[in-house]
Amino acid sequence: MKTKTKTPTTTLPVPVKSEQRICFGIDWYATEADALLAAADVERRGRTYNGGYFDGMLCGRSTTWDQKDAKGRTVLFAVTN
């Protein structure tokens, strides 16, 4: 009798804020560690921008969309999907 090998699973973090655009979506996470975990999953799935100037470019961790406070400190970390 064969035994099944279990594949380890990772629970993905839940974004604190989300937004959908025409060509892609953005999820913001409270920590960069959470953003990196989510970005790894987005990249693993091969998600890309759908149309526009960046059509076909891979989605993932995007510091361009990070949100900062009045002192310039990053408070939310962005992942495009």
N, C-alpha and C positions, 0 to 999 in steps of 0.2 A: 504494500500500500504506500502510495506517494503522499508525502506531506507537503502542504503548500507553504511557500516562503512568503512571509508578510513583508510588503514594501513599507518602509517607514514613511509616515506622513507628517507634514508640517502644517500646523494651523496658521493660516494667513492672518495678519493683523487687519483690523477693521479701520477704514479711513475715518477721520473726524469730520471731513468735508469732501464733497464730490461735486463735479461740474461736467456737463456734457457739452461739447462743441460740435461743429459740423463734421470735422475730420478726425476728431479724437476726443478722449475724455481725460480728466485730471482728477486724481485722488490725492488728498493731502493727509499726511500722517503726523502724529504728535512727536515722534522721534525719528532720527535718521536711520536707526537700526530697523524700525518697522518699515520705513520707506524702501530700504535696501532689500528686505525680505520680499515685499510686494513686487518690486522691480524685477527681481530674479524670476518670479513666477510669470510676469508679463513677458519677459525676454524668452523664457523657456517655451512659452506658447507661441512665440513668433509674431506678436501683435505689432502692427505697423500703422502709421498715419494713413488715412484713407482719403486721398485727394489733396488739393492745394499744393503749395510750394514744396512741402516735405513729403509728398505722396510716396509711400513705400519705405520711408525711413522707420527704423525700429523704435518702438515706444520703450519706456522704462524710466529710470531715475532722471529727473530733469530739474537741475538747480535753477534754471531760468524761471520756473514757475513757483519757486519757494516763496513763502510769505514771510515778511520781516516786520518787526515792531518799529516804533519811532526811533529807536537807537540803532537800527540796522542789524539787529540780531535775528537770526532765522527762528521763527516760532512754529511754522508748519512746513513739512518737507514733501515735495511734489513727486508724483509718479504719473506719467502719461500712460494711457491704455487704449 
